[in-house]
């Protein structure tokens, strides 16, 4: 077993003796690896932040769905807006954490309400978030752990071999000085002194060979990590791309399919219920008298005539009772400030308003 070169290490650390055997190539590669390792740790941090942000966004959307649910109970909007499984209401995450428990919210292949769609989106996001952690974050962390563990171990071994080389180099140098001093005084060298020099010279040669060979292999390993690390990043990128694509497709199916149906259902409510306007009725709530508001909806809304959108332009367009059509007409597609709606006629339909 080789001795612990304490004296050599102390002199090296304190700067009393500067090593002549440090590999310049290794020093340069260590700096390059330090930057590579920093970037890899940053990637892991951003992946974790991204996962957390996606889940926070999903939970925020779910909270909106819960709020819609609360506001639409016992209203005509409930079926297409707020209807979600009862065991999802009042929970922090849309149902039980364990899908095997009876409290878990069942999967809905075709959710029929705004809230139910967002609940389903959250369930999918949660499932994919787990896969994100398992297949993406875990891979990146394992990659970083393997590299940091091996590099730390090999650098420590390289340092140990360098200290051994410095030790024997200094020892042989001191022995040669002692021999020269003895011979300069005209004294002969003993066999023991000559053997000691030869023995340490052999150890010096061996230490040099071990250090050079190990450092050469270590430099090659670090170059492999830095120059061809893209090969290790490649499978991670594939997983990330697959995740983004799959999740986007899943969301698109719900939003373009089920949500489109909800949108059409909401638009179609104009054919059944009076008082609905694309621009809302905030102005009326703000300024109309109680009498005027009461005239708009005198009692129950049941039994009212079918409604249609009054043609014309402007945000003040309203739904009117169809005087000539027996069929119920749905809300015209393309609602918004630019739709072709006709403004209210003065004194018409709504009574005295401010």
Phi, psi and omega in degrees: 000132182285147182286156174279114187279070185298313182298317180295319180295318181296315179297323180290318182291320183278350179083008178295325178228124179268126182294137176265000189250009178289133179282120178294324178299318181293322179298316180295316182292328177297320178294319180293320179293323179301320178291319178299315181296323178296316180293324179292319177295324177296321178299314180300317180298317180291325177297317179294319178295321179296316178299315180297319180295320179297318179291321178297319178296318180295318179294324178295319178296323179294322177297323175299317180298321178295321179295319177298319179301314182296323184280343186251359178301134180063031175232163177299342181278346192302314186300317185261354184242307190250357185290110174226160180307138184301328182282001174265341182286132178086357177268162181276342187223025177080013181141185184292152178291323182269113182294350181274348181278159182290342181278351183294142179283124183292154178288139177244119181289329183220074181299142190253358181231161177304312182293319181295324178296316180289330173295317179293322176300318180294318179299319178293317179299319180295317179297314181289333176295321177296319178292325177301315180293319185290316189258340183251301182295318180298319179298313182298319180292322178293320177302309180297321182294318179299313182295311183296322180294312182291316181297316179300316180295315184288324177295322177295320178293321178297320179295320178296316179294324178294319179297319177299317180296316177299321182297309182290326176298316179292322182293315179296321178298316180293321179294319179295321177297319180295320179295316180296322179295320180294316181290329179293341178269003179081016179264152179272154179269138178282158179300324181296320180293318179295317180296323180294320178295313181298319181297317181286330174295321177295319178295324179295316179298316180297318179296320178297315181295316180297316181294311182298317181295315182293316180295323178298316178293321180294319178298320177297322180293316180294321176298322178298318180297314186281310187284329182239024175294341178299334178292330178278334177282333185305307180297330177293317178296322178299313180297319180295318179294318178297320180298310182299317182294314182296314181296319179298320179294319179297316179294321180297321180299319180287316185285323180276335181267282184297318183292327176296322178294320177297318180300315180295322179295318179296318178297321183291345180294340178297339180279349185244326186242131179283165175084003179271131178227143177304327182271358182083185182228033181296323179298319179296314179299328182283322193236341183287152178287162178299321180296319181293317179296323181292328179290332180294317182231076181284091179082216185291150179271356184289149176080008179286158179290156176302150182245156174219161177283129176289129182290149181142187182240163174111157182286347183270009180303146182224168177270137182238155174290130180283120182274340188245348186251137177272340183270152177277128180258134180280173178292136180297137181293154177082045179294153178150179183298337183263006181291156182275079178248153179265132179297159177298140174284146178303126177077008185261148167065310192257353181081187185292117179238160178274000000 
